[in-house]
Amino acid sequence: MTDGIKTPWHLWVVGGLSLLLNAFPAVDFTLTNMENDFWLSPLTAPQRDFILSAPLWADGFWALGGFASFFGSVLLLMRSRHAVTAFLLSTVGLAGSAYYQLVQSGDRMRELFQDVPLYVTATIAVILFALILYARAMKAKGVLR
């Protein structure tokens, strides 16, 4: 492309690492909802039952968060300004998932998984916030078109 703006080396690093990281929630959602025995084998029976009995709306937020972050990374690598929108949509999915896991089902979740979901959600939120800031900065500099 000869749009006059050179792609900085760090976009490939951030985009590539985020793609690898954000592939996990898309794979996790898909294999969990396909009830893949290998994927679910580390879980105890009560943990598995809890995850598989989540309401449709919670699964919808999980899918939105996971797939939007994955596509946000793809769009970042494609230098598309829509990466920002995808990452913002992912925050909506994360918020809905967090509400279901930590608020609505918080006691049961802690009983089954201790505080792990809280730490995972906080880590995801920090990474997602950093990706939003990075994508917005690249958009402002004209790197994302």
C-alpha positions as CSV (number, residue, x, y, z in Angstrom):
1,M,0.0,0.0,0.0
2,T,1.2,3.5,-0.8
3,D,-1.0,5.5,1.5
4,G,2.0,7.4,2.8
5,I,1.9,6.1,6.4
6,K,4.4,3.4,7.2
7,T,3.1,0.6,9.4
8,P,5.1,0.7,12.7
9,W,6.8,-2.6,13.7
10,H,5.0,-2.6,17.0
11,L,1.6,-2.9,15.2
12,W,2.7,-6.4,14.0
13,V,3.9,-7.4,17.4
14,V,0.8,-6.1,19.3
15,G,-1.5,-7.4,16.6
16,G,0.2,-10.8,16.4
17,L,0.3,-11.3,20.2
18,S,-3.3,-10.1,20.6
19,L,-4.4,-12.5,17.9
20,L,-2.8,-15.4,19.6
21,L,-4.3,-14.3,23.0
22,N,-7.7,-13.6,21.6
23,A,-8.0,-16.8,19.7
24,F,-8.4,-18.6,23.0
25,P,-11.9,-17.2,23.9
26,A,-13.2,-18.0,20.5
27,V,-11.9,-21.6,20.6
28,D,-13.1,-21.9,24.3
29,F,-16.6,-20.8,23.4
30,T,-16.8,-23.0,20.4
31,L,-15.5,-26.2,22.0
32,T,-17.4,-25.7,25.2
33,N,-20.7,-25.2,23.4
34,M,-19.9,-28.2,21.2
35,E,-19.5,-30.1,24.5
36,N,-16.1,-31.4,23.4
37,D,-15.1,-34.1,25.9
38,F,-11.3,-33.4,25.5
39,W,-11.8,-29.7,26.1
40,L,-14.1,-30.1,29.1
41,S,-12.1,-33.0,30.6
42,P,-10.2,-30.9,33.2
43,L,-13.5,-29.8,34.8
44,T,-15.3,-31.6,37.5
45,A,-18.9,-32.8,36.9
46,P,-20.4,-29.9,38.9
47,Q,-18.2,-27.4,37.1
48,R,-19.1,-28.8,33.7
49,D,-22.8,-28.8,34.5
50,F,-22.6,-25.2,35.7
51,I,-20.9,-24.0,32.6
52,L,-23.1,-25.9,30.2
53,S,-26.3,-24.7,32.0
54,A,-25.6,-21.0,31.5
55,P,-28.5,-19.1,30.1
56,L,-28.6,-18.1,26.5
57,W,-28.1,-14.4,27.2
58,A,-24.9,-15.2,29.1
59,D,-23.6,-17.4,26.3
60,G,-24.4,-14.5,23.9
61,F,-22.3,-12.1,25.9
62,W,-19.5,-14.7,26.1
63,A,-19.6,-15.1,22.3
64,L,-19.7,-11.4,21.7
65,G,-16.8,-10.7,24.0
66,G,-14.6,-13.5,22.7
67,F,-15.3,-13.2,18.9
68,A,-15.2,-9.4,18.9
69,S,-11.8,-9.4,20.5
70,F,-10.6,-12.0,18.1
71,F,-11.9,-10.0,15.1
72,G,-10.5,-6.8,16.7
73,S,-7.1,-8.4,16.5
74,V,-7.6,-9.5,12.9
75,L,-8.8,-6.0,12.0
76,L,-5.8,-4.4,13.8
77,L,-3.4,-6.5,11.7
78,M,-5.4,-5.5,8.6
79,R,-4.9,-1.9,9.7
80,S,-8.6,-1.3,9.8
81,R,-10.1,1.5,11.9
82,H,-12.9,-0.9,12.8
83,A,-10.6,-2.7,15.2
84,V,-11.5,0.0,17.7
85,T,-15.2,-0.8,17.3
86,A,-14.6,-4.5,17.6
87,F,-12.6,-4.1,20.8
88,L,-15.3,-1.8,22.2
89,L,-18.0,-4.4,21.4
90,S,-15.8,-6.9,23.2
91,T,-16.1,-4.8,26.4
92,V,-19.9,-5.1,26.2
93,G,-19.5,-8.9,26.0
94,L,-17.0,-8.9,28.9
95,A,-19.4,-6.8,31.0
96,G,-22.3,-9.1,30.4
97,S,-20.2,-12.2,31.1
98,A,-18.8,-10.6,34.2
99,Y,-22.3,-9.8,35.5
100,Y,-23.4,-13.3,35.0
101,Q,-20.3,-14.9,36.5
102,L,-19.5,-12.5,39.3
103,V,-22.8,-11.0,40.3
104,Q,-25.8,-13.2,39.3
105,S,-24.0,-16.5,39.9
106,G,-21.2,-15.2,42.1
107,D,-21.7,-17.5,45.1
108,R,-21.9,-20.7,43.0
109,M,-19.0,-19.6,40.8
110,R,-16.8,-19.0,43.9
111,E,-17.9,-22.4,45.3
112,L,-16.9,-24.1,42.1
113,F,-13.9,-22.1,40.9
114,Q,-12.8,-20.1,44.0
115,D,-11.6,-16.5,42.9
116,V,-10.2,-17.6,39.6
117,P,-13.0,-16.0,37.5
118,L,-12.5,-12.7,39.2
119,Y,-8.8,-12.7,38.5
120,V,-9.3,-13.8,34.9
121,T,-12.0,-11.2,34.3
122,A,-9.8,-8.4,35.7
123,T,-6.8,-9.5,33.6
124,I,-8.9,-9.6,30.5
125,A,-10.3,-6.1,31.2
126,V,-6.8,-4.7,31.6
127,I,-5.6,-6.3,28.4
128,L,-8.7,-5.2,26.5
129,F,-8.4,-1.6,27.8
130,A,-4.8,-1.5,26.6
131,L,-5.8,-2.8,23.2
132,I,-8.5,-0.2,22.9
133,L,-6.0,2.6,23.8
134,Y,-3.5,1.2,21.4
135,A,-6.0,0.9,18.5
136,R,-7.3,4.4,19.2
137,A,-3.8,5.8,19.1
138,M,-3.0,4.0,15.8
139,K,-6.3,5.3,14.4
140,A,-5.5,8.8,15.5
141,K,-2.0,8.6,13.8
142,G,-3.6,7.5,10.6
143,V,-2.1,4.0,10.7
144,L,-5.6,2.4,10.8
145,R,-7.7,3.4,7.8
